[in-house]
């Protein structure tokens, strides 16, 4: 009888160990799924950044061409000091004693050949490079005038766009803060509209596919509510509060 009881105890221990092992396997599989979602989000960010680099390279080539042209005309001016190239168009000379003789053409001006200052920096030459951020004195003055809220529930649009979002490091942080500001569950396809209303370009394109991948990768921060809408979990709101305290 004593041997049978020992066998039963050992069997119970082995069954408990087996159940624990199965739980560990399931947890590892969930972690792999989260990692796959993060890899997809990072790949999209790499693609966006590579496109921005290509735009910058084209812009640099245009600048190099303008610099070479300026240097060429500077060399022309330095090599002919007695008759420098005029920077302003000069009128053609009046014919004197010989009315039928062709008048000498006016020297071609530097202003006619070189692009104007207005053409040097087209407004849309760089496009929409969201990953390039250059702080200005005006934005700094506006930021300093914005009072930091004490709670994520008191977060307003001005402080969110002027102080918090520009200081984030990842799209996940941006999405958590925007969802905390929005306060309501929202369809994944409508998240991009919230970013546009805030006049803020996120680090990743906020497409429906990107949002769903982010929710699946960080299900402890995000969850699917009714009708497939996205909302913050309790941990997500706690993370938003932590980000508010960290970034302010």
C-alpha positions as CSV (number, residue, x, y, z in Angstrom):
1,X,0.0,0.0,0.0
2,X,2.8,2.3,0.8
3,X,4.4,1.7,-2.6
4,X,1.1,2.5,-4.3
5,X,0.7,5.8,-2.5
6,X,4.3,6.8,-3.5
7,X,3.5,6.0,-7.1
8,X,0.3,8.1,-6.9
9,X,2.3,11.1,-5.5
10,X,4.9,10.7,-8.2
11,X,2.3,10.5,-10.9
12,X,0.7,13.8,-9.6
13,X,4.0,15.5,-9.6
14,X,4.7,14.4,-13.2
15,X,1.3,15.6,-14.4
16,X,1.8,19.0,-12.7
17,X,5.3,19.3,-14.4
18,X,3.7,18.4,-17.7
19,X,1.0,21.0,-17.3
20,X,3.6,23.7,-16.4
21,X,5.7,22.7,-19.5
22,X,2.7,23.1,-21.8
23,X,2.0,26.6,-20.3
24,X,5.6,27.5,-21.0
25,X,5.3,26.3,-24.6
26,X,2.2,28.4,-25.1
27,X,3.8,31.5,-23.6
28,X,6.8,31.0,-25.9
29,X,4.5,30.7,-28.9
30,X,2.7,33.9,-27.9
31,X,6.0,35.7,-27.6
32,X,7.1,34.5,-31.0
33,X,3.8,36.0,-32.5
34,X,4.5,39.3,-30.7
35,X,8.0,39.4,-32.1
36,X,6.7,38.7,-35.6
37,X,4.4,41.7,-35.3
38,X,7.3,43.9,-34.1
39,X,9.5,42.7,-36.9
40,X,6.8,43.7,-39.5
41,X,6.4,47.1,-37.9
42,X,10.2,47.7,-37.9
43,X,10.5,46.6,-41.5
44,X,7.8,49.2,-42.5
45,X,9.7,51.8,-40.6
46,X,12.9,50.9,-42.4
47,X,11.2,51.2,-45.8
48,X,9.8,54.6,-44.8
49,X,13.2,55.8,-43.7
50,X,15.0,54.5,-46.8
51,X,12.5,56.5,-48.9
52,X,13.3,59.6,-46.9
53,X,17.1,59.0,-47.4
54,X,16.6,58.8,-51.1
55,X,14.7,62.1,-51.1
56,X,17.5,63.7,-49.1
57,X,20.2,62.3,-51.5
58,X,18.3,63.8,-54.5
59,X,18.1,67.1,-52.7
60,X,21.9,67.0,-51.9
61,X,22.6,66.4,-55.6
62,X,20.6,69.5,-56.6
63,X,22.5,71.6,-54.1
64,X,25.9,70.3,-55.3
65,X,24.9,71.2,-58.9
66,X,24.0,74.8,-57.8
67,X,27.3,75.0,-55.8
68,X,29.3,73.9,-58.9
69,X,27.5,76.5,-61.1
70,X,28.2,79.3,-58.5
71,X,31.9,78.3,-58.4
72,X,32.2,78.3,-62.2
73,X,30.8,81.9,-62.4
74,X,33.0,83.0,-59.5
75,X,36.1,81.7,-61.4
76,X,34.9,83.6,-64.5
77,X,34.6,86.8,-62.5
78,X,38.0,86.4,-60.9
79,X,39.7,85.6,-64.2
80,X,38.3,88.8,-65.9
81,X,38.7,91.6,-63.4
82,X,38.6,94.4,-66.0
83,X,35.3,93.4,-67.5
84,X,33.4,91.4,-64.8
85,X,30.3,89.6,-65.5
86,X,27.4,91.9,-64.5
87,X,25.0,90.8,-61.9
88,X,22.2,92.9,-63.4
89,X,21.1,92.8,-67.1
90,X,22.6,95.7,-69.1
91,X,20.7,97.4,-71.9
92,X,22.1,97.0,-75.5
93,X,24.4,99.9,-76.6
94,X,22.9,102.5,-78.9
95,X,24.4,102.5,-82.5
96,X,26.6,105.5,-83.0
97,X,27.9,106.5,-86.5
98,X,27.0,103.3,-88.4
99,X,23.2,102.7,-88.1
100,X,23.4,99.5,-90.1
101,X,26.2,97.9,-88.1
102,X,24.9,95.2,-85.7
103,X,25.0,96.3,-82.1
104,X,27.2,94.3,-79.7
105,X,25.1,91.9,-77.6
106,X,24.8,92.7,-73.9
107,X,26.9,90.5,-71.6
108,X,24.8,87.6,-70.3
109,X,24.1,88.4,-66.7
110,X,24.7,86.0,-63.8
111,X,21.1,86.6,-62.7
112,X,19.8,85.3,-66.0
113,X,21.8,82.1,-65.9
114,X,21.7,81.1,-62.2
115,X,18.5,80.0,-60.5
116,X,16.9,82.7,-58.5
117,X,16.9,82.6,-54.7
118,X,13.2,81.6,-54.8
119,X,14.1,78.6,-57.0
120,X,17.0,77.5,-54.8
121,X,14.7,75.9,-52.2
122,X,11.4,74.7,-53.6
123,X,8.8,74.3,-51.0
124,X,8.0,70.7,-51.8
125,X,11.5,69.6,-52.8
126,X,12.0,67.5,-49.6
127,X,8.5,66.2,-49.5
128,X,6.9,64.9,-46.3
129,X,9.9,63.6,-44.3
130,X,8.4,62.8,-41.0
131,X,11.6,61.4,-39.5
132,X,13.5,64.7,-40.0
133,X,12.6,67.0,-37.2
134,X,14.2,70.5,-36.8
135,X,13.2,72.4,-33.8
136,X,12.6,76.2,-34.3
137,X,12.7,79.0,-31.9
138,X,9.0,79.7,-32.5
139,X,8.0,76.1,-31.6
140,X,10.3,76.3,-28.6
141,X,8.6,79.4,-27.4
142,X,5.2,77.8,-27.8
143,X,6.3,74.7,-26.0
144,X,7.6,76.6,-23.0
145,X,4.3,78.3,-22.7
146,X,2.3,75.1,-22.5
147,X,1.7,73.9,-19.0
148,X,2.4,70.2,-18.2
149,X,-0.7,68.3,-17.0
150,X,-0.4,66.2,-13.9
151,X,-2.5,63.3,-15.2
152,X,-3.0,61.6,-18.5
153,X,-6.7,62.4,-18.1
154,X,-5.9,66.1,-18.3
155,X,-3.8,65.8,-21.5
156,X,-4.7,68.5,-24.0
157,X,-3.9,68.7,-27.7
158,X,-1.4,71.6,-27.5
159,X,0.8,69.8,-24.9
160,X,0.5,66.5,-26.7
161,X,1.7,67.8,-30.1
162,X,4.2,70.4,-28.8
163,X,5.9,68.5,-26.0
164,X,5.1,64.8,-25.8
165,X,4.9,63.4,-29.3
166,X,8.1,65.0,-30.6
167,X,10.0,63.4,-27.7
168,X,8.9,59.8,-28.3
169,X,11.3,57.2,-29.6
170,X,8.9,54.6,-31.1
171,X,5.6,54.4,-32.9
172,X,4.3,52.3,-30.0
173,X,4.8,55.3,-27.6
174,X,3.1,57.7,-30.1
175,X,0.2,55.4,-30.4
176,X,-0.2,54.9,-26.7
177,X,-0.2,58.7,-26.1
178,X,-2.6,59.4,-28.9
179,X,-5.0,56.7,-27.8
180,X,-4.8,58.1,-24.2
181,X,-5.7,61.5,-25.5
182,X,-8.5,60.2,-27.7
183,X,-9.9,58.4,-24.6
184,X,-12.3,56.3,-26.7
185,X,-12.1,53.0,-28.6
186,X,-11.5,53.7,-32.3
187,X,-11.5,51.7,-35.5
188,X,-7.9,50.9,-36.8
189,X,-8.7,52.6,-40.1
190,X,-9.5,55.9,-38.3
191,X,-6.3,56.2,-36.2
192,X,-4.5,58.0,-39.1
193,X,-7.3,60.6,-39.1
194,X,-6.6,61.3,-35.5
195,X,-2.9,61.9,-36.2
196,X,-3.9,64.2,-39.1
197,X,-6.2,66.2,-36.9
198,X,-3.3,66.7,-34.5
199,X,-1.2,67.8,-37.4
200,X,1.5,65.3,-36.5
201,X,3.2,62.7,-38.7
202,X,4.0,59.5,-36.8
203,X,7.2,57.5,-37.3
204,X,5.2,54.8,-39.1
205,X,2.3,55.2,-41.5
206,X,-0.8,54.7,-39.4
207,X,-2.5,52.3,-41.8
208,X,-5.1,49.8,-40.7
209,X,-2.6,47.0,-41.2
210,X,0.0,48.8,-39.1
211,X,-2.4,49.4,-36.2
212,X,-3.6,45.9,-36.1
213,X,0.0,44.5,-36.2
214,X,0.9,46.9,-33.3
215,X,-2.1,45.7,-31.2
216,X,-1.3,42.1,-31.8
217,X,2.4,42.7,-30.9
218,X,1.6,44.6,-27.7
219,X,-1.7,43.1,-26.5
220,X,-0.8,44.0,-22.9
221,X,-1.1,47.7,-23.9
222,X,-3.8,47.5,-26.6
223,X,-6.9,45.4,-27.0
224,X,-9.7,45.0,-29.5
225,X,-13.0,46.3,-28.2
226,X,-16.5,45.9,-29.7
227,X,-16.8,46.0,-33.5
228,X,-13.1,45.5,-34.0
229,X,-12.2,48.9,-32.5
230,X,-8.9,49.5,-30.6
231,X,-8.6,50.7,-27.1
232,X,-6.0,50.9,-24.3
233,X,-5.8,48.3,-21.6
234,X,-5.4,49.2,-18.0
235,X,-1.6,48.6,-18.5
236,X,-1.7,50.8,-21.6
237,X,-3.2,53.7,-19.6
238,X,-0.6,53.2,-16.9
239,X,2.1,53.2,-19.6
240,X,0.6,56.5,-21.0
241,X,0.9,58.0,-17.5
242,X,4.5,56.8,-17.2
243,X,5.3,58.3,-20.6
244,X,3.8,61.6,-19.6
245,X,5.9,61.8,-16.4
246,X,9.0,60.7,-18.3
247,X,8.8,63.0,-21.3
248,X,7.5,66.2,-19.7
